[in-house]
Amino acid sequence: MSDIYGRMLKEQQALKQLVDPLYGQHQLPYSLDDAYKQLGIGAETIRFMQEDEERRRILAGIGDIKTFTDIAEEAERQRKIWEGPLRETRLTDFRAQFDLGYSSDAATQAIRTFENSFRLPGINEVDQLARYAMGAESLAKKMLDGINGNSIIQAAMAGMQNPWMSIEHAEKSASGLASILALGHGLDEQAPFNAGFSDVLRPSLGDWRDVASFPEELFQNPILRVGVYHERGFDPALTDFTIPAFDECLWRAGLSPRPSTNKKANGEQDEHKNGLVHSLQAFKILQHFEVAIRKFIVRVMSTSYGTEWARQGLPNGMLESWKAKQETAIKAGQQGQALIDYADFTDYRKIIERKQNWETIFRTIFVRVEDVRESLQRLHPSRIATMHARPVALEDLLLTQFETKRVLKAIKNA
């Protein structure tokens, strides 16, 4: 058994090395304590992190577990450790997908219990739920008021095929579904970086304008990442659904393609693949996004500065960094790419925010520098997690779907 787990861990490391050639060479140029303070990480999330650290120590010593009985007992002990935080963050089914004890009775039962806590509303309940969701301070009210928003929400609720309404917290479910619909509608109807639109988003997606750095643990640990999202102001109701219901909500809001039913031969849904499906989905979205934003930067910078745009328009040291990466890649036997292809994700924000670039090029596209900064900051943790072959949470997927579409809409006609 220990050989199997050892091989799994080696394969995971190999995958990370494949998608990130610099894996294992990253160094943190800042104090983790300072980064946590900057992120506003509170005591509850720190507790999640400490509990997960204990779990990781146990998994690191998995070779010492000799019998199936030992493994089952350890899985049950871990279930008890995680039970409190998971009940709060609604990550029960997500945790089970990536847990080595996924096939255990405890993990399987946890998923079934979570799924059974949702149902479809009766026809006589839909109107009341929609009215609640259109409350005065809700995102739905701000985005859908004046366009018969109540009817839009009712139609979506009545059309849902997957149980989405929490038996215990029906109003919270209604609010979450309506907010996802409002995000999709706002993206369709609003100028993507209209100042009012950006301000309305923060109570639901969180305020990320003042984050200067991210600790490495945030990229590696989905539990920590979700906790930080919530503490920045991300509304937990947006993801408090089963995976099939969440996917359907995104589709009905126009934020993602229609989800695959992903059926087994016996007709039952293959839930074991959901985690992989979301990771691949996020990877494709982000890959498309980065190709598009790189082409956009080259186009608008060339228009403004000419063929020497990189020398004239990049922040100090960035061109040299790109050239060094290009040279390293060529020495390693890789085919040389355009210099922009060696840009880091954080380079896009630095290029946009550079004072001369902002004033002459990007202000007319993104309106306020803090808003485009925030959009890219929301994408940063999920982007690193996705591209480095780490687990993707529902919060990651929602932010990825929304913010990439938002930026792409802004640059489409620029």
C-alpha positions in Angstrom: 0.0 0.0 0.0 2.8 2.4 0.8 4.3 1.7 -2.6 1.1 2.8 -4.3 0.9 6.0 -2.4 4.6 6.7 -3.0 4.0 6.3 -6.7 1.0 8.6 -6.6 3.0 11.3 -4.9 5.9 11.0 -7.4 3.4 11.2 -10.3 1.9 14.4 -8.8 5.4 15.9 -8.5 6.1 15.0 -12.1 2.9 16.6 -13.2 3.7 19.8 -11.3 7.2 19.8 -12.9 5.7 19.4 -16.4 3.2 22.3 -16.1 5.7 24.5 -14.1 9.3 24.1 -15.1 10.4 26.3 -12.2 8.6 24.1 -9.7 10.6 23.8 -6.5 12.7 26.8 -7.3 10.3 29.4 -6.0 11.3 31.4 -3.0 9.2 33.7 -0.9 10.6 37.2 -0.8 8.4 38.2 2.1 7.4 37.1 5.6 4.4 34.7 5.7 3.2 36.5 8.8 3.3 39.8 6.9 1.5 38.3 3.9 -1.2 36.8 6.2 -1.8 40.2 7.8 -1.9 41.8 4.4 -4.5 39.3 3.3 -6.5 39.9 6.4 -6.5 36.2 7.4 -8.5 35.8 10.5 -8.4 33.3 13.4 -10.9 30.9 11.8 -8.8 30.5 8.6 -5.6 30.1 10.6 -7.3 27.3 12.5 -8.2 25.6 9.2 -4.6 25.9 8.1 -3.3 24.4 11.4 -5.7 21.5 11.1 -4.7 20.9 7.5 -1.0 21.0 8.4 -1.7 18.2 10.9 -3.5 16.3 8.1 -0.6 16.8 5.7 1.9 15.5 8.3 -0.2 12.4 8.5 -0.4 11.9 4.8 3.4 12.5 4.5 3.9 9.5 6.8 1.4 7.3 5.0 4.0 4.6 4.4 3.9 3.8 8.1 0.3 2.8 7.9 0.4 -1.0 7.5 -3.2 -2.2 7.2 -6.5 -1.3 5.7 -7.9 -1.1 9.2 -5.3 1.5 10.1 -6.2 3.5 7.0 -9.9 3.4 7.8 -9.3 4.5 11.4 -7.1 7.3 10.2 -9.7 8.5 7.7 -12.4 8.5 10.4 -10.1 10.5 12.7 -9.5 13.0 9.9 -13.2 13.2 9.2 -13.7 14.3 12.8 -10.9 16.9 12.6 -12.4 18.4 9.5 -16.1 18.1 10.4 -16.4 21.6 12.0 -14.7 23.7 9.3 -16.3 21.7 6.5 -19.7 22.2 7.9 -19.0 26.0 7.9 -17.4 26.2 4.4 -19.5 23.6 2.7 -16.5 21.8 1.3 -17.6 18.3 2.2 -18.0 17.0 -1.3 -14.9 18.9 -2.5 -12.7 17.5 0.2 -13.8 14.0 -0.5 -12.8 14.3 -4.2 -9.2 14.9 -3.3 -8.9 12.9 0.0 -6.9 9.6 -0.2 -9.8 8.2 1.9 -12.4 9.1 -0.7 -13.6 5.5 -1.1 -14.1 5.0 2.7 -17.5 4.7 4.0 -17.1 7.9 6.1 -16.3 10.0 3.1 -18.9 8.5 0.9 -21.6 9.0 3.5 -20.5 12.6 4.0 -21.1 13.3 0.3 -24.5 11.6 0.4 -25.6 13.5 3.5 -24.6 16.8 1.9 -26.4 16.0 -1.3 -29.5 14.9 0.6 -29.7 18.2 2.3 -30.9 19.8 -0.9 -34.1 19.5 -2.9 -36.0 21.2 -5.7 -38.6 23.7 -4.5 -42.3 23.2 -5.1 -44.0 25.5 -7.7 -45.8 27.4 -4.8 -42.4 28.2 -3.2 -40.7 29.7 -6.2 -42.4 33.1 -6.1 -41.6 33.6 -2.4 -38.0 32.6 -2.8 -37.5 34.9 -5.8 -39.0 37.8 -3.8 -36.6 37.2 -1.0 -33.7 37.0 -3.4 -34.6 40.4 -4.8 -34.2 42.0 -1.3 -33.2 45.7 -1.1 -29.5 45.2 -0.6 -29.0 42.1 -2.7 -26.8 41.8 -5.8 -29.9 40.6 -7.7 -31.8 43.7 -6.7 -29.0 46.0 -7.9 -28.4 44.1 -11.2 -31.9 42.9 -12.1 -34.2 45.6 -10.8 -36.2 47.3 -13.5 -36.0 44.4 -16.0 -38.5 42.1 -14.4 -35.8 40.5 -12.3 -38.4 38.6 -10.2 -39.6 36.7 -13.3 -36.0 36.0 -14.5 -35.2 34.4 -11.1 -38.4 32.5 -10.9 -37.9 31.0 -14.4 -34.3 29.9 -13.5 -35.5 28.4 -10.2 -38.3 26.5 -11.8 -36.1 25.3 -14.6 -33.3 23.9 -12.4 -32.9 20.1 -13.0 -30.5 19.5 -10.0 -31.7 19.9 -6.4 -30.3 23.3 -5.4 -32.4 24.5 -2.4 -31.0 23.8 1.0 -33.7 22.1 3.2 -32.4 24.1 6.2 -31.4 27.3 4.5 -33.8 27.8 1.6 -33.4 31.6 1.6 -29.6 31.4 1.5 -29.8 29.1 -1.6 -32.3 31.5 -3.3 -29.9 34.4 -2.6 -26.9 32.4 -4.0 -28.7 31.3 -7.2 -30.1 34.8 -7.8 -26.6 36.4 -7.3 -25.0 34.1 -9.8 -27.8 35.0 -12.3 -27.1 38.7 -11.5 -23.4 38.3 -12.2 -24.1 36.8 -15.6 -26.6 39.5 -16.4 -24.4 42.3 -15.2 -21.5 41.0 -17.4 -23.8 40.9 -20.4 -25.4 44.3 -19.9 -22.9 46.5 -18.1 -19.6 48.0 -19.3 -17.3 45.5 -17.6 -15.2 48.2 -15.8 -18.0 50.7 -15.2 -17.2 52.2 -11.8 -20.7 51.4 -10.5 -20.5 47.8 -11.6 -17.1 47.3 -9.9 -18.4 48.7 -6.7 -21.6 46.6 -6.7 -19.5 43.4 -7.1 -17.4 43.7 -4.0 -20.0 42.6 -1.4 -20.4 39.4 -3.4 -16.9 38.7 -4.8 -14.8 40.4 -2.1 -12.5 43.4 -2.0 -9.0 42.6 -3.3 -7.8 46.1 -4.1 -5.3 46.3 -1.3 -3.5 42.9 -1.4 0.2 43.3 -2.1 1.4 39.7 -2.0 0.2 36.1 -1.6 1.7 33.4 0.6 2.6 30.1 -1.2 0.3 28.2 1.1 -2.6 30.0 -0.5 -1.9 28.4 -3.8 -1.3 24.9 -2.5 -4.2 24.7 0.1 -7.8 25.0 -1.2 -9.2 25.1 2.3 -7.0 28.1 3.2 -7.7 29.7 -0.1 -11.5 29.5 0.3 -11.2 30.8 3.9 -9.3 33.8 2.6 -11.9 34.4 -0.1 -14.6 34.5 2.5 -12.7 36.8 4.7 -12.1 39.2 1.8 -15.9 39.3 1.4 -16.7 36.5 -1.0 -20.4 35.5 -0.4 -20.5 31.8 0.7 -24.0 31.5 -0.7 -22.6 31.7 -4.2 -21.1 28.2 -3.9 -23.3 26.6 -1.2 -24.6 24.0 -3.7 -23.9 20.5 -4.8 -21.5 20.3 -7.7 -24.1 19.5 -10.3 -26.4 22.3 -9.1 -23.5 24.7 -9.0 -22.5 23.8 -12.6 -26.1 24.2 -13.7 -26.3 27.7 -12.0 -23.2 28.9 -13.9 -24.7 27.7 -17.2 -28.1 29.3 -16.6 -26.3 32.6 -15.8 -24.3 32.4 -19.0 -21.0 32.1 -17.2 -20.1 28.6 -18.5 -21.1 26.1 -21.2 -23.9 23.6 -20.5 -22.4 21.0 -18.1 -21.9 17.5 -19.3 -24.1 14.9 -17.7 -21.0 12.7 -17.5 -23.0 9.5 -17.2 -21.6 6.1 -16.3 -22.7 3.0 -18.2 -25.3 2.2 -15.6 -26.8 5.7 -15.9 -25.5 7.1 -12.6 -23.5 10.3 -12.6 -19.8 9.8 -12.4 -19.1 12.2 -9.5 -15.5 11.0 -9.1 -14.6 13.0 -12.2 -16.0 16.3 -11.1 -12.8 17.5 -9.5 -10.8 16.7 -12.7 -13.5 18.3 -14.9 -13.3 21.6 -13.0 -9.5 21.6 -13.0 -9.4 21.0 -16.8 -12.2 23.6 -17.3 -10.3 26.2 -15.3 -7.1 25.4 -17.2 -8.6 25.9 -20.6 -10.2 29.1 -19.6 -7.0 30.5 -18.2 -4.9 29.4 -21.1 -7.3 31.1 -23.5 -7.3 34.2 -21.3 -3.5 34.5 -21.1 -3.1 34.1 -24.9 -5.7 36.8 -25.4 -4.3 39.3 -22.9 -0.8 38.9 -24.2 -1.9 39.6 -27.8 -3.9 42.6 -26.5 -0.8 44.0 -24.7 1.4 43.6 -27.7 -1.2 45.2 -30.0 -2.0 48.3 -27.9 1.6 48.8 -26.8 2.9 48.5 -30.4 0.3 51.1 -31.5 1.5 53.5 -28.8 5.2 52.9 -28.8 6.0 51.2 -32.1 8.3 48.3 -32.6 10.4 49.2 -29.5 7.3 49.0 -27.2 9.0 46.5 -24.9 12.0 48.7 -24.3 10.0 51.9 -23.9 6.8 50.7 -22.2 7.8 47.9 -19.8 8.5 48.5 -16.1 12.2 48.5 -15.1 13.8 45.1 -15.2 10.9 43.3 -16.9 12.4 43.1 -20.4 15.7 41.7 -19.0 13.7 39.1 -17.0 11.8 38.0 -20.1 15.1 37.7 -22.1 16.7 35.7 -19.3 13.8 33.3 -19.3 13.9 33.0 -23.1 17.6 32.3 -23.0 17.2 29.6 -20.3 14.5 27.9 -22.3 16.6 27.9 -25.5 19.6 26.5 -23.6 17.3 23.7 -22.3 16.5 22.7 -25.9 13.1 24.4 -26.2 12.1 26.4 -29.2 12.3 30.2 -28.5 9.0 32.0 -28.2 8.0 35.7 -28.5 9.2 37.7 -25.5 5.7 38.3 -24.3 5.3 34.6 -23.8 7.7 34.7 -20.9 5.6 37.1 -19.0 4.4 36.2 -15.5 0.8 36.6 -14.6 1.6 39.5 -12.3 3.4 41.2 -15.2 0.1 42.1 -16.9 -1.0 44.2 -13.9 2.4 45.9 -13.7 2.3 46.8 -17.4 -1.2 48.2 -17.1 -0.5 50.1 -13.9 2.7 51.8 -15.1 1.9 55.5 -15.0 2.7 56.4 -18.6 1.0 53.2 -20.0 -2.1 53.8 -17.8 -2.5 57.5 -18.9 -2.0 57.0 -22.6 -3.4 53.5 -23.2 -5.3 51.7 -20.5 -7.3 54.3 -18.7 -9.9 54.4 -21.5 -10.3 50.6 -21.4 -10.4 49.9 -17.6 -11.5 53.3 -16.2 -10.1 53.0 -12.7 -6.7 51.4 -12.0 -7.9 49.9 -8.7 -10.7 48.0 -10.5 -8.5 46.2 -13.1 -6.0 45.6 -10.3 -8.7 44.0 -8.2 -9.9 41.9 -11.2 -6.5 40.4 -11.8 -5.9 40.0 -8.0 -9.1 37.9 -7.8 -7.7 35.7 -10.6 -4.2 35.3 -9.2 -4.7 32.6 -6.5 -6.9 30.4 -8.7 -4.6 30.9 -11.7 -1.5 29.7 -9.8 -3.4 26.8 -8.3 -4.8 25.7 -11.6 -1.7 26.1 -13.7 0.4 24.3 -11.1 -1.8 21.2 -11.0 -3.4 21.9 -7.6 -7.0 21.3 -6.6 -9.6 23.8 -7.8 -12.5 24.8 -5.5 -15.9 26.0 -6.6 -14.9 29.5 -5.5 -11.8 29.3 -7.8 -14.0 28.3 -10.7 -16.6 31.0 -10.2 -13.9 33.8 -10.0 -12.1 32.4 -13.0 -15.2 32.2 -15.1 -16.4 35.7 -14.2 -13.2 37.7 -14.1 -11.7 36.3 -17.3 -15.0 37.0 -19.2 -15.0 40.5 -17.7 -11.4 41.4 -18.8 -11.9 39.8 -22.2 -15.0 41.8 -22.8 -13.1 45.0 -21.9 -10.2 44.3 -24.3 -12.2 42.8 -27.2 -12.8 46.1 -29.0 -9.9 48.1 -27.6 
